[in-house]
């Protein structure tokens, strides 16, 4: 998930290599980009999960097994995305077989997805898990979608496998850009225009919610986009169904920024705004033209104007930043080298 964060910020999805070679050429280039990058806001959200006090469990991967957590609630911050459903179930299985290679992990994830999709009777569907979703902090907030046999309420369309809350419009290392204004709506009747006809912006105080028909749509998103828009806003409050008749427990799976959890008899999930960070947006990104299709123009907007004396001081500081960083790096390496040599003597 870290590379989705860095990709959206324009810094790519891989760590730079050989930054000290050729008289610190790579480091000089990076420092130059840092000095020209502009700060922008990036939201941090808090995800609060609760399971049944007596019959509920929260499990997380430990090695190749699932370990039960002691608490009946879970609280975690989120900067990228949160999801419920089949995608998270596949992710949990993937976690049990994760490697240290990014390339190998893509193959492992594909194998996990295939094996889980073959278990037709245990595939997660949002309509079997989430009973109601509210635009607010509790069950009294306005209903976005739900299920009510006595009253007409907005309902999810189709039979999607995953419900996803996006703070960054990038998933699986840039494979998926699930929030698109031209995409179909995922609930009926459709929400108001101001709640769906917006561009994705990680610093606008909103999360974009989409449904995903099946996990294959992650890999195929750039070829055939099938994710559906549900709502753009926040905070959110989700309620879950109880166990189906004749079944002891309801099993659901969720993901918070690449951390996967197995929930037994979940009760609710709250997703609330926590705070706002400032991150540097790279304007020299080679893929900027592509990202401009998926993100709001506000992501590249110039920062707030500063007074003329401040602007002059800042210009001087930024101009000197690359050389200063190289000098500081050299000094640190020299000091470390001398320290090692003194120990070896």
C-alpha positions in Angstrom: 0.0 0.0 0.0 2.9 2.3 0.5 3.6 2.4 -3.2 0.0 3.5 -3.9 0.6 6.4 -1.5 3.9 7.3 -3.2 2.5 6.8 -6.7 -0.4 9.2 -6.1 2.1 11.8 -4.7 4.1 11.4 -7.9 7.2 9.6 -6.5 6.7 6.2 -8.2 6.3 2.8 -6.7 9.9 1.6 -6.2 12.7 2.6 -3.9 15.5 4.5 -5.7 18.7 2.5 -6.2 22.4 3.4 -6.3 21.7 6.8 -4.8 25.4 7.4 -3.9 26.9 6.3 -7.3 28.4 8.8 -9.8 29.0 11.5 -7.3 25.5 11.2 -5.8 23.7 11.7 -9.1 20.5 10.0 -8.1 20.4 11.8 -4.8 21.0 15.2 -6.5 18.1 14.5 -8.8 15.8 13.6 -6.0 16.9 16.6 -3.9 16.1 18.8 -6.9 12.7 17.3 -7.2 12.0 17.7 -3.5 12.9 21.4 -3.7 10.5 22.0 -6.5 7.6 19.8 -5.2 4.6 21.6 -3.7 2.9 20.7 -0.3 -0.6 19.5 -0.4 -3.0 18.1 2.2 -3.5 14.4 2.8 -6.2 13.1 5.1 -5.8 10.5 7.8 -8.9 8.5 8.8 -9.6 6.3 11.8 -11.3 2.9 11.3 -13.1 1.5 14.4 -14.3 -2.2 14.2 -16.4 -3.9 16.8 -17.4 -7.6 17.0 -19.9 -9.3 19.3 -18.7 -9.2 22.9 -19.4 -12.9 23.6 -19.4 -14.7 20.2 -17.1 -12.4 18.2 -13.5 -12.7 17.2 -10.8 -10.6 15.4 -8.1 -12.7 13.8 -5.0 -11.7 12.0 -2.3 -13.6 10.2 0.7 -14.8 12.2 3.1 -16.7 10.1 1.0 -19.1 8.0 -1.9 -19.2 10.5 -4.6 -16.9 11.9 -4.1 -15.7 15.5 -7.1 -14.5 17.6 -6.6 -11.0 19.0 -7.4 -10.4 22.7 -9.7 -7.4 22.1 -13.2 -7.4 20.8 -12.6 -4.1 19.0 -10.0 -2.8 16.6 -8.9 0.8 16.0 -6.4 1.7 13.2 -5.5 4.8 11.2 -5.9 4.7 7.4 -4.3 6.9 4.7 -5.0 4.8 1.6 -8.1 2.6 1.7 -10.4 0.3 3.8 -12.4 -2.5 2.4 -14.8 -5.3 3.3 -15.5 -8.5 1.4 -13.9 -11.0 -0.9 -10.9 -8.8 -1.8 -9.9 -8.8 1.9 -10.5 -12.5 2.2 -8.1 -13.1 -0.7 -5.6 -10.6 0.9 -5.7 -12.6 4.2 -4.8 -15.8 2.3 -2.1 -14.0 0.4 -0.6 -12.7 3.7 -0.1 -16.3 4.8 2.2 -16.9 1.8 3.7 -13.4 1.3 7.3 -13.2 0.0 10.0 -10.5 0.1 9.8 -10.0 -3.7 7.2 -7.5 -5.1 7.1 -9.5 -8.4 6.6 -12.8 -6.6 3.9 -11.3 -4.4 1.9 -10.4 -7.5 1.9 -14.1 -8.5 1.1 -15.2 -5.0 -1.9 -12.8 -4.9 -3.1 -14.1 -8.2 -2.9 -17.7 -7.0 -4.7 -16.8 -3.8 -7.4 -15.0 -5.7 -7.9 -18.0 -8.0 -8.1 -20.5 -5.2 -10.5 -18.4 -3.2 -12.8 -17.7 -6.2 -13.0 -21.5 -6.8 -14.6 -21.9 -3.4 -18.0 -20.8 -4.8 -20.0 -21.5 -1.7 -17.8 -19.3 0.6 -17.3 -16.2 -1.7 -18.0 -13.0 0.2 -20.8 -10.8 -1.1 -21.5 -7.3 0.4 -25.3 -8.0 0.4 -24.7 -11.0 2.8 -22.5 -9.0 5.1 -23.4 -5.3 5.4 -27.0 -4.6 6.5 -26.8 -0.8 6.5 -24.4 2.0 5.6 -24.9 5.4 7.0 -23.4 8.9 6.2 -22.4 9.7 9.7 -21.0 8.4 13.0 -23.9 6.1 14.1 -27.0 4.2 13.1 -29.1 7.4 13.4 -27.2 9.1 10.5 -28.8 9.3 7.0 -28.9 5.9 5.2 -26.8 5.5 2.1 -28.0 2.0 1.5 -29.6 -0.8 3.4 -32.1 -3.6 3.6 -35.6 -3.2 4.9 -38.5 -5.5 4.1 -41.1 -3.0 5.2 -39.9 0.2 3.7 -38.3 1.3 0.4 -34.6 2.2 1.0 -31.6 2.7 -1.3 -30.1 -0.7 -2.1 -26.9 -2.0 -3.6 -27.2 -2.9 -7.3 -25.8 -6.2 -8.6 -24.2 -8.6 -6.2 -20.7 -7.2 -5.6 -18.0 -9.0 -3.7 -16.3 -6.0 -2.2 -17.1 -2.6 -0.7 -14.1 -0.2 -0.8 -13.5 3.1 0.8 -10.8 5.0 -1.1 -8.7 7.9 0.2 -6.2 7.4 -2.8 -7.5 6.5 -6.2 -4.9 3.8 -6.7 -5.0 0.1 -5.7 -2.6 -2.8 -6.1 0.4 -0.8 -7.1 -1.6 1.4 -9.6 -3.5 -1.5 -11.2 -6.9 -0.2 -10.3 -8.3 3.4 -10.3 -11.8 2.5 -9.0 -13.4 5.9 -8.7 -14.3 7.3 -12.1 -17.0 9.9 -12.7 -18.1 8.1 -15.9 -18.6 4.8 -14.0 -22.1 3.5 -13.2 -23.7 4.1 -9.8 -23.7 1.2 -7.4 -26.9 1.9 -5.5 -30.5 2.5 -6.5 -32.0 5.1 -6.4 -28.8 7.1 -7.2 -27.5 9.6 -4.6 -27.5 13.3 -5.3 -25.1 14.6 -7.9 -22.9 16.3 -5.3 -22.4 13.0 -3.5 -21.0 11.1 -6.6 -20.0 13.6 -9.3 -16.7 14.6 -7.8 -13.1 14.0 -8.5 -10.9 11.9 -6.2 -8.7 14.1 -3.9 -6.8 12.6 -0.9 -7.0 15.9 0.9 -10.6 17.0 0.5 -12.1 15.5 3.7 -14.0 12.9 1.7 -13.7 9.1 1.0 -14.9 7.7 -2.2 -16.9 4.5 -1.8 -17.2 1.9 -4.6 -18.4 -1.6 -5.1 -16.4 -4.2 -7.0 -18.2 -7.0 -8.8 -15.3 -9.5 -8.3 -11.6 -9.5 -7.5 -10.7 -10.1 -11.2 -11.7 -6.5 -11.8 -8.6 -5.4 -9.9 -6.3 -6.7 -12.5 -8.7 -5.9 -15.4 -9.6 -2.3 -14.3 -7.6 -0.6 -17.0 -9.0 -2.8 -19.7 -12.6 -3.0 -18.6 -13.8 -0.7 -15.7 -16.6 -2.3 -13.7 -16.3 -0.7 -10.2 -19.4 1.3 -9.3 -19.7 4.6 -7.4 -21.6 4.5 -4.2 -20.9 7.7 -2.4 -18.3 10.4 -1.7 -18.2 11.8 1.7 -17.5 10.8 5.3 -17.7 9.9 8.1 -19.3 6.5 7.6 -21.0 3.9 9.8 -21.6 0.3 8.8 -23.8 -2.3 10.4 -23.5 -6.0 9.8 -26.1 -8.8 9.6 -26.2 -11.5 12.3 -25.3 -15.1 11.5 -27.6 -16.7 8.8 -30.2 -19.1 10.0 -28.7 -22.5 10.9 -25.2 -21.1 11.0 -23.2 -20.4 14.1 -21.3 -17.3 13.0 -21.0 -14.7 10.3 -17.5 -14.5 8.9 -16.4 -11.3 7.2 -13.0 -10.0 6.1 -11.6 -6.5 6.0 -8.5 -4.6 5.1 -7.0 -1.4 6.5 -4.1 -0.2 4.4 -2.8 -3.6 3.5 -3.5 -5.2 7.0 -6.0 -7.9 6.7 -8.4 -9.2 9.4 -10.9 -12.0 9.7 -14.0 -10.9 11.7 -16.3 -13.4 13.3 -19.7 -11.9 14.1 -18.9 -8.3 13.4 -21.3 -5.7 14.7 -20.2 -2.4 13.2 -17.5 -0.3 11.6 -17.0 3.4 11.9 -14.7 5.4 9.5 -14.0 8.9 10.9 -11.8 11.8 9.9 -8.8 11.9 12.2 -6.3 14.6 11.0 -4.7 16.1 8.0 -1.0 15.8 6.9 1.0 17.8 4.5 2.8 15.8 1.8 5.0 16.8 -1.1 3.5 16.4 -4.6 6.1 15.8 -7.3 5.5 17.8 -10.5 8.3 16.1 -12.4 6.5 12.7 -12.3 6.8 11.0 -15.7 3.3 9.6 -15.2 1.6 12.9 -14.3 -0.5 13.0 -17.4 -2.0 9.6 -16.5 -2.6 10.5 -12.9 -4.5 13.7 -14.0 -7.1 11.4 -15.4 -7.8 9.8 -12.0 -7.2 12.7 -9.5 -8.7 16.1 -8.9 -6.7 19.1 -10.3 -6.5 20.3 -6.7 -3.8 17.7 -6.2 -1.4 19.8 -8.3 -2.7 23.3 -7.2 0.0 25.8 -6.2 0.3 26.2 -2.4 -1.0 29.3 -0.6 0.7 32.5 -1.6 3.4 33.8 0.8 4.6 37.4 1.3 7.4 38.7 -0.9 10.2 38.6 1.7 9.1 35.0 2.7 9.1 34.0 -1.0 12.6 35.3 -1.5 14.0 33.5 1.5 12.2 30.3 0.4 13.7 30.6 -3.1 17.2 30.9 -1.7 16.7 27.9 0.6 15.2 25.7 -2.1 18.0 26.6 -4.5 20.6 25.6 -2.0 18.7 22.5 -0.8 20.2 19.9 -3.3 23.8 20.9 -2.6 23.3 21.1 1.1 21.7 17.6 1.2 24.6 16.1 -0.7 27.1 17.8 1.6 25.3 16.6 4.7 25.2 13.1 3.3 28.9 13.1 2.5 29.6 14.3 6.0 27.4 11.6 7.6 29.1 8.9 5.5 32.6 10.2 6.3 31.7 10.3 10.0 30.3 6.7 9.9 33.4 5.5 8.0 35.8 7.0 10.6 33.8 5.5 13.4 33.9 2.0 11.9 37.7 2.3 11.2 38.3 3.4 14.9 36.4 0.3 16.1 38.3 -2.0 13.8 41.6 -0.7 15.0 
